[in-house]
Amino acid sequence: MTKTAPLRTARPVAAEPMASLKGLLLEWLPQQRWFAGKDRPVTDLKLLSMTELHPGCLHLLVHAEHTGPPTPGGSRPGDCYQLLLGARRELPPRLAEAFIGRANAGPLAGLAVYDALREPRSAALLLDRLRHPGTTGPLSFERDTSVSLPAGLAPRLLAAEQSNTSLVYGDQYILKVFRRIQPGINPDWEVPWALARTGCTRVPAPTAWFRTSQPFEATLGVLQPFLPSATDGWTLGLNALAAENDFTREAHALGQATAEVHQALAAAFPRGPLGPEAAPQKGRLAQEMTERLHATARAVPDLRPYVPGLSAAFASLEADRPAQRIHGDLHLGQALRAGSEWFVIDFEGEPSRPLAERRSAQSPVRDVAGMLRSFDYAARTRRPWHPEWARHCRDAYCAGYALGSGWDPRDEPGVLRAYETDRAVYEVLYEARHRPDWLPVPMAAIRRLAVLGG
C-alpha cells in the first residue's frame, strides 16, 4: 500500500513550500483548461495562502504574475488560483492523470506532487468538511443545515471542459470548485441562494459552500443537488441535429424557463432605472461595447475589416429593458433538461470579466442574445450548415420568452442586434485564445452582424 507523506502545516502563508512547487506549477498551470492567462507567459508565482486540509493534502491560493499588456478578457496584472495539491513518495497508476511533477528541491523534495481533486480520498474528505461546518485556518466550511447531506457518497470528477473543476458525489450532489479566485461573493453561490429564497425551482439551491478570509474574502466552492437524469441543452441540440429532428418545442420551453428565471432574479435583487435616467447608462454601455470591439480587433486581426459595421450596431443602441441581475453567460450548455423541465445552472457569468461587473445589474437581453448565439453554434457544428434549424430555434425561444415575460425580444431588433454583436465579439476572442479551430463559427456571425449594423 502506498503511504502518504505527511506535509508540515503552514498556516496560512509560508514561502518555503514554493521552493518545491514553483517550478512544477509554472509548467503545469498554463496547460490547464481553466487557466486564464494563456495570452501571456507566466513570469512568477507567489503563495498567498496555504492550509493543510489533511496529511498529504494542501489547499493553496497562488498568484500568477504576467508581463506585457493584457488582451481583452485576459489576465490583468495577475490572477489568483485555487489549488488542492497532494504529495506522495510514489503515485499509484490510478492517479497518473493527476500527476504534476516530482519536486527536486525544498521540503517536498523527492515527492510526487499531484492534483488532489483527482484523488478519491481527498475529494471525499472535502465533502466531509462541508458536512461538518467549521473553520480550518482561513477556510470556512458552511452548509444549509435544513438539508440532509449523507456521508459516504463516492466522488467522481466530471471530465467536461469548463473554467472550474466539478466533483459529483454519489450522483446526488455536485461540488463546483472555483479555480480563478477574485475578491468578493461569487455569483454562482449568491444567485442560486437568493433564487431559492424566492421559491424559484428552475435553479438548484446551494446545499453547502466554502470560502476564505485570506488574503481576501472570497467564495471558493459551492455544493448543489445533482440532476443525474438531466441532459444539457447543447447535447440535446446536437442530438436533434444529428437525427434531423425539430428542436423548436424544446427551444420554446427553454425560452419560457429563461423568462421565469429572469422574473425571479428581478424579485430577488434591486432593478436598475427605466426611462430618461437610463440614457447615460445606455451611452456608457455602447461605449464599453465599442471599446471591447476595438481591443479584440487589436488581438484578432481577422476581426478588423468588420469593425465599422459592428461599431454602427452599438452606436444605434436603442431603449433597453430595466437593468437587473442576469445569468451573464447563458447558452445551451448552461441549461439542463430533466424529463419535461428545464433548469438553469452556472451563474458565475463570463469568468474573464471582473467580479463586480458580473454581479452588477444588466439587461436581460444579454442572456437572450447568448442563447440565440448558442443555437447558431449548434447549427454550425453540422456539415452542411443548418441555418434554418437555428432560425426556427431562435424564433421559438423568443416566442417562449415572450410567453413567460410579456415582452418579445424580437420587438427590439436594434437592442438584440447590439447584444448579439457584443457576444459574438467575445466569442471571437475566446475561440482565438482557446479553440482556434472554432473561430470560423463566430466569424460567420460577425460577417452577418456587420452588414446589419452598417
Secondary structure, DSSP 4 states (H G I P E B T S, - for coil): -PPBPP-----S--STTHHHHHHHHHHHGGGSTT-S-TTS-EEEEEEEEEEEEETTEEEEEEEEEE-SPPPTTS--SEEEEEEEEEEESS--GGGGGGEEEE--SGGGTTPEEEEGGGSHHHHHHHHHHHHS-EEETTEEEEE-TTS---S-PPEEE--S--SSEEEEETTTEEEEE-SEE-SB--HHHHHHHHHHHHT--SSPPP-EEEEE-SSS-EEEEEEEE--TT-EEHHHHHHHHHHTT---HHHHHHHHHHHHHHHHHHHHHS-----SGGGHHHHHHHHHHHHHHHHHHHHH-GGGGGGHHHHHHHHHT----PPPB---SS--GGGEEEETTEEEE--TT--TTS-HHHHTS-B-THHHHHHHHHHHHHHHHTSSS--HHHHHHHHHHHHHHHHHHHS--GGG-HHHHHHHHHHHHHHHHHHHHHH-GGGTHHHHHHHHHHHHHH-
